[in-house]
Amino acid sequence: MDVAWPGWRMDVVAGLEVVAASVPELIDGRWDPRVPNIADAVTWLVDDMGWESRGIDVIGRSLRDDQEAWLLRSLAEAIVRIADKRRYVSTDAAWFADDDWPLVRS
């Protein structure tokens, strides 16, 4: 991989897979704990990237270029908009049902 921190990049990719996925199916009435969930995605795509304090200095570390940084910053902003409404504590189903979820997925 062509970044200094490929493990962080793998987390970013996993977070993208969560937000791009359709609503996951329930197992015994709960989300499958073996697969990443919204809380994981928020951590990987927003918290670990530190958009508020570091901006785009992750280029070369976990992101390849300015375009990836710009796209992920836009995604982080959409995620934070929902998180602010939900106070970061909510079920995955509530996140997926949020009126702003299509912005995250787009």
GITATA-V828880 format. One record per residue. NEAR is the number of other C-alpha atoms within 12 Angstrom. Layout:
# GITATA-V828880
((NEAR) (NEAR))
This chain:
# GITATA-V828880
((14) (14) (17) (16) (18) (19) (18) (26) (29) (21) (26) (36) (23) (25) (34) (31) (25) (29) (35) (22) (23) (18) (22) (24) (16) (14) (11) (8) (10) (15) (19) (15) (17) (11) (20) (25) (32) (37) (30) (26) (35) (40) (27) (33) (40) (35) (27) (24) (32) (21) (27) (15) (12) (15) (20) (26) (21) (30) (27) (20) (23) (30) (32) (25) (18) (17) (13) (22) (29) (20) (21) (37) (30) (23) (33) (35) (26) (28) (40) (29) (23) (29) (30) (18) (18) (22) (15) (23) (16) (20) (19) (33) (22) (20) (37) (28) (17) (23) (17) (23) (29) (19) (21) (35) (26) (16))
